[in-house]
């Protein structure tokens, strides 16, 4: 169960060692609470005075014994108590897959990592608009745009390493999955080389989720039993076009608007039929999501006004989506007709 409480001006007592409770203190202060600290069950010199009856006691599990009597006193007095685990050890990096940009497609692991972060380095494909509601950490935009890299990849890696070596819990929030064209392997390697502990939390890749947002299954029984994911950042070679055209199944291209003309022409040269259905799904799960459907031979003209971020889908599964939409539309029309007849 998740509850939202207005803590503005409320007295909150946060318990646990300074290291374990630092993120909790920051979160409650960001929520407008008046925060008091209890570092040990008996108190510590730096804790200061405590409120007689706090509005809430936030108990951070710091692994130390002796907190049970305080918990029992709170329960007896009717003071609400929230409990939470301590964050991971200081000075580590977590690569987090943010999914296609929709907040509700973040994993539980992603939300927990953001909650425990001291600093978050994010880019434009991650669900950054609501980051402030998920983390009280320092938020740093290192977003890279096509043709204009705000921060170079090497600089991003150095920022991550330097922050972790300074004792901070670092989250590198990326769109989709860190290991699907996300350069996550490079960032892990940079941390390992610097002796920084690093882990990866997988995310929902846009290769599957964005077609799904448009009603397109990447596999479908008796239609496609495989799918291939391709980066669209650079044109493919003739050999790669031939390989893709001969595989069958579904082809999913990420960020492929810039190379769409070369891709369509290359697949046709490699023998793929010109009437193969193709879809361009722009801004999946975001405001202004749009799907353009055409055939391989006409997609370049049909998608002339499309822009990244976009996912291209090539294959017979596009017809499945169209058939489902047509069926849904017909069903809705029949329902409206039936309703009008009943009213008559």
N, C-alpha and C positions, 0 to 999 in steps of 0.2 A: 504494500500500500504506500502511495506517495501523497503527502499532505503539503499544501502550500500555506504558510503562516506569515502574516505581516509581523516582522520582528523589529520594525522601526522604533527605536527608543526603549526596547525591552532589554532587561538584564538577563544575560546568558552566561552561565558558568561552564567553561570548557576545561575538562580534566585530561590529564595525560602529560607525559614529558614534553618539553619544549620542542624537541625534534619531531615527535609523533603528532603533536597537535597543531603544528604551524599552519597547515592548510586549512584546518577547521577554524582556527582563529581568524584567518584571512577571510574565509567565506562568510562567517557570521558578522564580521565587521562590514563587509561589502553589502550585507543585507540590512545594514542600519542598526544592528544590535549594539548595546553597551556590553562589551565582552570583559569578563573577569577570568582569571587563570588560577588553576590549582594544579601545580606540577607534580606533586606527590600527595598521597593520602593525608599526610600530616602538614602539608604546606611547605613552601620554600621561601627564603628571604625575599626573592624577587617577585613573589606572587601578589603582594599587597593585601589590602583588606578584601573581604568577600561580602557579597550581598546577603542580607538576612534570609530572604526568600526569593531566589531567582525565578524568573518566568520559565526558564528551561535549563536543564543540565545536559550538556553534550559530552558524553563520555567516549573518549578515544582510546581504543584498546592498545596500550603501549607495551603489553606483555609483562607488566610489573604486577606483583601481588598487592593486596591491601585495599583495593577499591570497593570490595563487596559491602562493607558497612555503610559507605556513603550511598551506594545504590539502595540499600534497604531503608535508610533514613529518608531518602527522596520518595520512595514508594509509600512509606508510612505517612509522610507529610502531604502526599498528593501532588508532588512536583513532577511534571513530565520529564522523562529521561529519554534522550536519543542516544543510541550507541552506533559506532562506526569503526571499521578497522583502521589501523594506522597505515599511512602510505608506505610504499616500498622504501628501500634504503636510499639515502641521499646519493646524488651524483650518478644518475643513470638516464638512459634515453629509451623512450618508447615510441616506435613508429606505429602510428594509428591510421588505419584505413577508414576514411570518413564516408565511404559510400558515394552515391551519385549526387549528393547535395541535399537530400531530404533528411530532416532531423530525426524522423521516426525510423529511418533505416540505419542509424548508428547502432552498433552492437552494445550490449551491456558492458563488455570489456572496454570499449572505447569511452563510454560515459565515465566509467570508474577511473580510467587513466587521466582523463581531462580534469576530473574532480581533484585528483591528487597531484596535479602538475604545479610546478613553480613558474614555468615559462612554456608557452606554446608557440611554435613556429608553424604558420599555416599558409596555404596558398588559395588561389581563387576558385579551385574546383572542390575544395572542402566546404562543409556546411558552416561557414564562418559567420554568417549573419547573426546567429544566436549564440555565439561562443560565450559571450559575457554571462549568459544564463546557465552555462554548463561548467564554467571554471572561473575562479577568482585569480587565476594566474596572470602573469604579464603576457599580453598577446602581441605577437610580432608578425607582421605581414611580410612574407618573403615571396609573394606570388610572382610567378613567371608567366608572361603573356607571349603569344607567338610573335617573334621578331623583336621583342623588347623584354629582356630578362631583368627584372627589378633587382634581384640578388642572384649572383651566379651560383651554380650548383656547388662548386667548391667552397664558396663563401658560406652557403647554407650549412654544409657539413662542418665547417670550422666553427660556426656559431653554436651548433649543437654540441660539439666536443668541448669547446671552451666553457659553455654554460654547465655542462655536466661535471667537468673538472673543478668548477667553482662550487660544487656541492648542490646544484639544483637538480630537481626532477624535471626532465625535459620531455615534452611531447612534440613530435613532428607529425602534424595532422595533414594528411594527404587525401585527395579525392580518390574514390574507388578503393582499390586494394594496393598496398605499397609495392607488391611484387608483380603487379600487372601493368607494365609500362610506367611504373611510378618511380623508378630509379632507387627503389628501396634497397636493393642489393648493394648499390654504391654507398649508401648512407650507413648501412650496417658495417660494411668493410671499413669505412672511415672510423667508426666507433671502436671496432675491434683493434685496428692499428694503433689507436690512441690509448688502449687499455680501458675503455669506458664500457661498463655493462650495458647491453642493449637487448631489447626484445621487440617482437613484431606482433601487433594485433591486426588480424586480417579484417578486411572490410568487404562490403557488398560491391562487387565489381560492376561498373556500368555496362560491361560487355553483355551481361545477362539482364540486369535490372532496367536499363533504359529501353531496350526492345520490349520488355514486359510492360513498361509504363505505356507503351503504344499498342499493347495487346498482341505483340508478336512473340511467339514462343521460339526459342532458338533450336529446339528439337521438337518433333511431333511424330507420333507413331505412323509408320508407312509413308512419311514425307521426308523426314531428315533424322538420321540417327547419329549425327556428329555435327560439331560446329568448330570453326577455326577463328581465332581472334588475331587480328592483324593491326599493327600500328600504321596510322595514316600520315605520320609526320613527314615521311620521305617517300618518293616514288619507288615502287617495286621494280625489280629487274624482270626481264622477259622470262627467265627461268622460274622466278617466283610466281609470275602470272600463270604460266603453264602448270605449275604444281597446284596452285589454288583451283584452277579451272578443272583439273582432273580429279580432285579429291571428292567432289560432290558435297552433299550436306549444305550447311549454312555458313556463310562468311560474314563475320562481324568485324567492322573496321572502326577503330577509335580515333577521333580527331582527324577525320579523313576528308574534310571539305576541300582543303587546299590541293590535295592530290587526286580528287575524284575524277577529273577528266582523264588523267593517265591511267588510273585504275580501270575505269570502264572500257577505255580503248584497248588496254592490255589484255583484259579478260576476253574481249571479243576476238582479238587476234589469236588468243590461245584456244579458241574453239567454243567458248561459252555462248550460248544462243542469245540473240539480241532481245528476245522477248522474256528473258529471265526477270522475274519481278524483283524490285529493289525499293528499299525505304530509307529515307533520311529522317532521323528523329533528332530534332534540335531541342536543347535545353530540357532534357529529361528531368522530371520531378521539380521543375522550377517554373516560375511565372513565365507565361509565353511559350510553354511547350507546344511544339508543332511537328506533325508528321507529313512528309511529302512522299508519295508513292508513284512510281513510274516503272518503266522497263529499262533494262541495261542499255538499250540503244537510245533511249530518250532522257535518261536521268540527268544528263549534264545540263540540258535545257530546262527541265522541270525544277532542278535544284539550284538554278542560277542565283536565286536570292537567299539561299541558305548560308548559315555561318556557324562556326564552332562556338561553344562545345556542341558536338553532334556525334551521333553513332550511325554508321551505315550498316544496313542489313541486306544481304544478297542471298536469295534462295526462295524455294517454293513455300517456305513457312510464311512469307509475306502474304501469299494468297490465303493461307489459313486464317490470318488475322482479318483480311478483307471479308472472307466468308462469314466469320463470326460477327463482324460489325454489321454486315448486311442482314444476318439472321436476327441479331438483336434489334436492329431498326425495324424489321418486318414484324417482330413480336410486339414491339412497342406500338406500332401502327395498328395491329390487330387488337391490342388492349384498348387503345383509344376508340376504335370503331365499336368494340363491344360495349364500352361504357356509354357511348352516344346512343346506341340502340336501346340499352336498358333505360336511359333517361327518357327516350321517346316513348 
